[in-house]
Amino acid sequence: MSRKLNRRTFLAGTAAGAAAATFPYAPAIAQAAPFKIGLLTVKTGPLAQGGIQMEQGIVTFLKQKNYTFGGRKIELISADTGGNPAGTKTKAQEVIERDKVNVILGPLAAFELLAITDYVRDQQTPLISLAAAEDVTQRKANPFVIRPSATSAQCCHVMGDYAVKDLKFKRAITISEDFAFGYEQMAGFQRVFEDNGGKVIKKLWPPLVTPDYTPYIAQIANADCVFNGFAGSNPLKFQRAYADLGVKAKIPLLAGWTAMDDALLRVQGDEAVGVISAAYYSAEFDSPSNKRFVADMQKEYNVLPGGYSAGMYVAGQCVEAAMQKLGGKADDRKALAEALHGVSLTDTPRGAFTFDRFGNVIGTVFIRKCEKKNGKLVNTVIKTYPKVSQFWTYDEKAFLANPVYARDYPPAKNLEQ
């Protein structure tokens, strides 16, 4: 539902109400004001695939709820950030200052979130993030931000553990886009992999817009595995080249959640079969809300939902839960932010979860293996890690005393030419 349609419908519905406001029952009219959700997403550029799925996820939840939480109408205002920091800042200003939203969902990319975190704090506007920028829920924790998806490294810690302990891999090469999300993913994998006896022998950083991955794939050799963290449409190009150049047959491919998102499977081929990934969401997860979510996403959009859409569906559940807790005080944005931090849900598409004191989720991470079943690709869950924290198994205080994960932190001490 577009903003224009929402407003037209809302105004038509309140025209009679405005006239009736001269009578003694004005409070009932005031309660009819819509609760506004602003969605910051990406509809253009290499990250658009995930951005469009974000919108599909929240719209699916709102349709299930008839655009009503606890008797109050919900208005969704969707804004295209363009997938860049400046565009994200502009759109955040528009939805907060012009549209007067009660809460923001999104944005998609870590560098987008970093561009607006101080602004939403200054504006005291709650934000439920899909973007994974580590420090927003760590050293620079923002009381107006919660994240029910995952930090960049949260699933990658798990993959580092699984790769070295279960798969017995000792030598790994990492590859991801040359931007914040890529750095933080690869750092988390490297840290756990090496803390358990593995070695990352090479780290490759293609630009976000890379037309041909051949020069990078040509540098991959003498490793037990390759861990990739590509996002948007980039995983499709990389995995096809990885298979076409014959490397997949020699060196197993591991992936972060964005690189093997369930929603991508319908446009992938045999190059995806066998890829093992770690994700906070699985379309196979057996919960009542997930079954309904998957069915509605397939019916409405003919797509298997993945982490982008599930992340925003769950964000909608968080808003509903916080509004139920606050009752008539949901318009108090500071109270809303506090209520969101206290949300604890059991039936969601990603399973039960709570938030830590920084506003980041503690929840399940799934290890999935891509398989072909009945002619279709699926990510089959092969192991489940419950109650995964953003700090993994590390001591919180010691973790925060170190620098934030970055391109060169932790230091890569085992690199080979």
N, C-alpha and C positions, 0 to 999 in steps of 0.2 A: 504494500500500500504506500503510495507516494505521499509526500508532505502536502502537495497541493490537494489531493483527493481527501486526505485526512481533514485538512482545515475546512474545505468546502462542506464536507459532511458534518463536521463539528459545528460550523457556523449556522448551517441550515437547521441543525437540531436545537440550537440555542436561540434562534430568532424569536420564537414564541416565548422562550424563557426570559429574554431580555425585557419583553413587555410585561411579563408577569412579575418582574422584580419590583414593581411598584407596590405589590401587595405584600402582606405580612410574612410571607414564607420565603424570603430571600435566602436564608442559609442553605436551603435545599438546592437552590440554583448555584450558589458558590461551590458546593461540593461537586458539581458537574464539570468543573474545569479539568481538562485532561492533564494527566501526568505525562511529561514529555521525556522521551528517551532519544538522545542523539547518538547516531552510529557513525563513527569515523572509520571508513574502510577505503579500499583501493579498487578502482574499476578500470584503471588504465595502466599499461606497462607490464613488466615481467612478473609482478606480484598480483596482478589482477585476478588470476584464477582463484587464489585463496580469498581475496577480498570479496568477490562475488559470492563465494560460499558462506562467508561471514553473514552477509545480508540474508541469504537463504535460511540460515540457522535461526536467527532471531525472528524473522517473519514466520517461520514454521511454528515457533513457540507462541507467538502472539495470535496467530490464527487458531491454534488449539484453545487458547484462552479467550477467544472472541474479542481480542484487543481490550481486555478488561482484567485488572487485578483487584480482587477484593471489592468489586462493585464500582471501581473507578476506571474510566476510559483511559487508554494508553494511546499516545500519539508518537509515532516513530518518524524521526527526521534523519534521513540518510545523507551523508556528505562524502564526496570522493576526494580523498587527500592527494591523489596523484602519486602516492608512494614516495613522497619526499618530505623532508623536515619542514621546509617553508610552507608547503601546501597544507601540511597537517596543522601547523600553528594557525594559519589563516582560517581553516575550517573549524578549529576548536573555538576561535574567537567568535566566529559567526554563530555557531550553535549555542554558545553560552551567552553572549551579549545581545545578539539579535533575537534568537529563537527562545531564549530563557529556558533551556532544558534543565530538567531536574537531575539527570545523570547521563554520563557518556559511556558508551560501550566502544571498545577498540582502543587504539588503532591496531594495525596489523604488525608493523615492523618495529624492531627494537629502536632503530634510530628515529622513528617517528615519535615513539613514546618519550624518549629522552628529550625531544624538542619541546614537549608540552607539559612535562611533569611539574615544573616550577609554576607554570601558568595556572594549571588546574588547582594547585595548592593555594595560590594567591586568590583565585576566584572562589575558593571553597566549594568546588564542584566535584562530587564523587565520580570516579572513573573506574570502570571494570575492564581490565586490560586483557587483550589476547596477546599483545606484544610482550616479548620475553625479557626485556632489558633487565639484567640481573640486579643492578644497584638500586633500582626503584623500590625493591622490597628487601634491600639489605642495608648497606652503609648509609644510603640516602633515603631511607624508608619514608614514604609519603602517606600521611594519615588519610588522604582522600583517594588513595589507590588500593584496590584489591585485585588479585589475579587468580581466577579459578582454573586457569589453563596450566601453565608451567613456566618456570624460568627457562632461559636458553639451555642451561646445562642440566636441568633436572632429570630429563629422560636420558641425556647423554652420560651422566654418571652411571646410570643403570646399564647402559650399553657397554661402557668400559668394564664394568664388573662382570657382565655376562660373557663378553668376548674373551676375557682372560681366564675366568673360572670355569665356565661351561663349555666354551668352544676351544679352550686351550691355546688360543692364539698368543703369540709372543712378539711378533713384529707387525706394526700397523703403519699405514700411510693415511693421513687425513686430507680431505679436500672439501672446500666450501667457499661460498662467495666471500669476497674481500670487503666485508662490512661487519657491524657490531654483532649481529645474530650469529654469523659464521664464526667469529672469534670466540664467542662465549660457549657455543656448542663444542667446538673442537677442544677448547681448554678443559671443559668438564670431562670429556671422554679421555683426554690425555692424562689428566690428573689421576683418575681412578685406575685406568689401564696400567699406568706406570707405578702407581703405589702398590699394585698387586703383582709386580714383576715383569710387566710387558714393556716394550719400547716403541715409541713413535719415531720412526726413522726419517720421515719426510712430511712436510706440511705444505700443501699447495693452495694458492689463493687466486682463482680466476675472478675477474671483475663481475659485478652483478649482471651486466649485459655482456655476455660472451657468445659470439656467433658460432664458434667452433672449439670444442674441448679437446681436439686431437693433440695439440702441443702439450697439454697438461697430462693427458692419459699416457703420452709417450714417455713420461718421466716415472711411471709407476712400474716397479719391478722389485723382486727380492723381498716380498712381504707376505705375511700370512693372511692379511685382510686389508681392505680399504674402507674407511668410514667416511661417509659423505653427509653433508648437512644442507644440501641445496633446497631452495624453496620456490614457490610459485610454479612457473612452467619450466624452470631450469632443470629439475630432476629428469624430466622426460628426455630432453636433449642429451644430458650427460649419460644417462643409463643406456640409451640407444647406441651412443658412440662407444661406450665402455664394452658393450656386447659385440658390436659390429667389428671393433678392432681386435677382438679375440681375447681381451684381458679377463672378461668375466669367467671364461672357462678355466682360467688359471688361478685367479685370485678372488676369493669370495668378497661380495659387496655387502657392507653393513650401512645402516641409514638412521638418521634422526627422524622425528615424526613427520616433518614437512616433506621430506624426500620420498616417503612412501605413504603419503596421506591416502586414506581409503577412497576419497573422491577422485583421485588421479587414476585409479585402477582401470576405469572404463576406457581410458585413452592410452593405456600402456599395452605392450605386447609381451612376448616371451622373455624379453630382456629383464622383466621385473621378477620372473619366477626364481625363487630361491633367495631373494634378498631378505635379510633379517633386519628388522627395525624395532626401535623402542618408542612408544607413544603413550600419552596419557588417556587416549581414547581408542576404542576398538568398536567397529560397527557390529562385531560379533558378540559384544558384551551382553549378557543376559539379565537385563533389568526391565521392569514394566515400561518405564519412561523411554528407555533406549529402543525397545521394540516399536513403540508408537512413533518415536522420532524417525527411525529408519524407514518405517512404512510410509509416513507422510512425506519424507524427503524423496523417496522413490516415486511416489504418486505425483507430487507437485513438480519435481524437477528432473525426474528420471536419473537420479544420481545416488550412489551410495554415500552417505555422509561421512565426513572425516573430521579431523581436529579443528579446522577453521569453523565449520558450521556448528559442530558440537560445542565448541568454546563459547559461541554467542548464544546458543540455546541455553546452556548452563548459566550464562550471565543473566539471561532473562529470568531463570529460576531464582537467582540470587536477589534480583530486584523485587520480585514478587514476595519472597520470604521476608526481606527487610521491610517492605511496605506493610505486610501483615503484622509484623512486630510493632511497627510505629503507629498504626492506625491513622488517625487524622493528622499526625505530626510528620507525615512523609515529605511534606514540602520544605521542612527544615533540612537543608542540605548537609549541615554538620552532623545532625542527628542521624541522617540517612547514611552518611559515611561510617559512623560508629556502628550502626545496626548491620551494615554490610560486613564489617570486620567480624561480627559475631555470628554470622550465618553458619549453620552446620546442616548439611542435607544428606539424606540416605538414599533416596531414589532419584538418581540423575543418570543421563546417558554415559557418564564416565564412572559411575559408582559413588559410594559414600565419600564425603570429604569434609574437612574442616579447614580453617585458616590458622596460620601461626601468628605470632604477635606482630609481625611485620605486614600482614595482609596477604601473604602468599599461601597457596593451597598446599595441603598435605593430603595426598591421595594416591591411588593406584597407578602404577606404570606397567604397561603390557609389553612383553616381547612377542613380536609377530613374525611369522615366516610367510612370504608370498607364495601361494600355490594356485594351481588352476583346478577348479572344481566345476564340473558340468559345463565346461567351456568358458567359464568366467574366472577372472582373477580375484582372489580373496586373501586377506591378511589373517592367517590362522594364528590364534593365540597359543604360544607354546610354553610360556612361563609368565607368572604374575608376581610383581613385587608390590606388596601392600604398604600403605601409609608412608610413601616416599616424601621426604622433606627436601626443601631447596638446598639444605646443607648436607644431604646424603647421610652418611654415618659419621661425618666429621663433627667435632665440637664446635658449637655455634660461635662461641667467643673467639676461638682460634681461627675459625674460618673468616670471620669479619675483620680480624687483625691483619689479614693478608690483603694485597691489592685485589680489585675486582678482576675477574677473568678478562683476558685481553689477547691480542694477536701474539704477544710474546710473554704472557703470563698464564700458567706457570712456565718457567723457562724450559725450552726444549733442549735437553741435555744429551739426547741420543741420536741427533740428526746425522745422516750419512749422505755423502755426495752421490 
